Amino acid sequence: MTSPFPFLAIILEVAIIALFGLFVGDEQDQNNYQQPNSTKSTAVDGFLELYPLFQDVHVMIFVGFGFLMTFLKKYGFSSVGINLLIAALGLQWGTLVQGFLHSRGEKIHVGIKNMINADFSTATVLISFGAVLGKISPCQMLIMTIIEIAVFAANEHLVTEVFMASDIGASMTIHAFGAYFGLAVAGVLYRPGLRRGHDNNESMYHSDLFAMIGTLFLWIFWPSFNSALAEAGDKQHWAIVNTYFSLAACVLTAYAFSSLVGHRGKLDMVHIQNATLAGGVAVGTCADMAIHPYISMIIGSIAGMVSVLGFKFVTPLFATKLRIHDTCGVHSLHGLPGVIGGLAGIGAVALEVSNRSTPAMQAAALGSSIGTAVVGGLITGLILKIPICGQPPDENCFDDSVFWEVPRWREQDVRFHEHDGHNQLEPEF
């Protein structure tokens, strides 16, 4: 039976190209039409000024997120490859959807900020992808990308234009939203057969090492993510500095708590790959506010602690009690730290650190992001359960060979042995 995936991919791309032809213009064309020639160089200078930050965000999307999810021993092709597929579709669709909401009936004029916002919308889907990693098909991911970005854009418009809430690093609108959307989808698509464990739902030494590469790229570039759309000057400066110190404090706390809850005080690579990034998530909402660096360090420390405890206790609880199997633990990396970020934003506004919003608006934004994500995720999960979407059976989950041409495995050349609860590879001589 022929997979619907190639046909769906072609149809979506043709449709998007047609929509771009009808509704999208170039920001320079707009400036040349409306302004004297002297403004042309100003527009170009503004584009080039933000382009380095856009590049940093782009690296996070395509390299950071992609490699972070390569921890599964037989799912590396899909982790990086489907990440690229989602991002390529998402940035095009995100440009259109966000443009329709903000253009007010005029042409969508694409500039550097539109491109950054498109990458941000893609990040939301990549977070949700982590919750269902290894359990859905590429066809399902295309459908999920189209639906989620539309719901994301609507919620972001509600948060920024109606509630006028502050969320420069998108702790609420990207991280919390993406996590709870993905968890809702995972809940609808829950499989009792996977609850007992799956042979491929585990890591190996080299797959965990590849995942750590993604962590490092994300960690290094996170200040750019939180500051890319901040107002130039003091606010952008604060966003960079606050994120920088929040991440640093988060690492120390994450390492400490990983050792505290670990077997015989050992560090857990799952915690190090993920919880060390929680500080960047949690400080996002108030990153561009004039908070003292020690406040951002407190936020980062709390996020690192909560993230580790989430991986240790909450993720297993979700699987056993709530029937939500969260493959990558996005709830502990993005969901809980995203909520912390929303609460930190409420606190910062209440202390009059920022006068752009009120605690009520910030609280409404947090509630909207979580509520919209859950409802949208539940509906999306029901759509993805339609048989034509091609969900793989239990025995084919977490395995690249179902959707990819892969090198032949020669399992006789290696054997597994158990050592301190981890799978190790040992060559047979």
C-alpha angles and dihedrals in degrees: 000000000000115000116242089219101092092046093048091048092051093046092050094049093047090049093049092049089051091050091049089051091052104038112018129086134168123265091227091055089054092050093047091050098045104032138048118267091262091072093059093079090046091056092047092048091051091050093050093045092061096035095090090055089048089052091053092051090046091054090051092052099046104028106020099047093036097055094037088069097049093093094104109096097227102025105069096111090054095043093057098026100048088042087060091047093050093046094049092051093039098054091052095045092041090055090055100042096045090043092054090053095049105031095073093216096315130108116291105246111203117218135154093279090054089053092050091048090050090054089049091054088051091052089061092059093044090056090052089046088064092062093055098032112148095008106079136052130249088251090056090049092055090053092045091050093054094048098041096050090051091051091043092052091050092051093045090052090050092049098046103031104031104029091028088212124168116243107143095161092039098235088155106028098044111017103035091035094049093046097049093041089054093045091052091051090047090051093054092045093045115146120203088204091066094049091079090056134262129242092232096044093092140078137243130212096264095041090055089049091054090050090053088059088062090049092054094049091049093045094050096048100037094100087061091050092054095043103037095098099029118118111272113258126026097003094053089046092052092047092055096044096044093049091046094056095038090057093047093051091045092058094056093047093045092052092047096050093042088058092044094055096033128101108275090347095298122149118248115222091213089062093046094048093052117015092055087068096051092090091063090052097046098048093048100094095053098026095114094046122102095256118147116256090246089061091054089049091053090050091049093047092051091047093051092050095046092046094054092046089048092055092045100046115004101049093055089045091054090053097047103034107024098033092234114134107199105191098191099027093245090164091064096042102036109008104052095034088046090056089047088053091051091050091047088053091052090050094047092051092045089055089052093244086137129026096193095092144010130242089250092055092047091049091048090051092052092047092046093050094051096039095046091047094052095047093044091047094050092051092045091050091054090051092049090053090068104113095232090067089073107232109189118242120251095263091056097050121118091015124119094199091074092068105013140058101242134183112267113267114233099198091172088070094061136033132197124232130179119246122171092335096304129107112244131189118230123178117231112230 
